[in-house]
Amino acid sequence: MIGYMMQRSENKLLKAGLITLFMCFGMLINAQTEFEIEEPYIDNDNKLYFQDIVAEYGLYTTTALNSLPDGYITSLYSGYFLTHRFGFRSGASLIMDLKNGSPYIKIPCLVAIRTPTVRLAIPEPETFKEFLLNLFLLILPTRFEFNAGPSFGYVWNNQRNFASSIDINLRMGFQFWRIGIHGNMGANYLWTKNFIDKGSKKSFRPDWFANLSLGVSFRF
């Protein structure tokens, strides 16, 4: 009897979920028919600029719980693109406050793939719903870049000074002529395992780190 009642309740939940999905799908179709956004205009400004210089500042932290304290990363690097979309990046990043205030400096050697600037042709809003949709479209990034590769560095006041990692980053932001404003999300695999966390129950060397930073760039 109890199993039968549980099965009936699960069926009711399934039906309610299907009805909710159907209603949401109908509202989405209705919104698309009432308010159609013009096709995006792709400005391939990559044809004009093949080099840039970037400055970033943000958070650098290990992904393990109860591990090292959060650090802060300051980066200055440049990019050189061989084609409109493919190029290389290198520079220097200074990471502070990871362990006993020991500075960690690294030099990345990254392969970069970028997109052109996408500009949406947004019509004038006539209703409050259209105004909210326009506001949402205005905050969407207009440029993206993916870069990955190894980095080599040095950690002061540490048992193992030489450091090396594999870095993967996704940059997305807005482009205004030669000036860019972007956010950078990245993951770093520190395969040399330099930092020892002695404060946890079992001392270990964290190897996965994440960084989240904001930056500005200048193209030339």
PyMOL commands that set and color helices and strands:
alter all, ss='L'
color gray80, all
select helices_A, chain A and resi 2-34+45-47+128-138
alter helices_A, ss='H'
color red, helices_A
select strands_A, chain A and resi 41-43+51-62+71-81+86-96+104-114+117-119+143-155+162-176+179-189+208-219
alter strands_A, ss='S'
color yellow, strands_A
deselect
rebuild
show_as cartoon
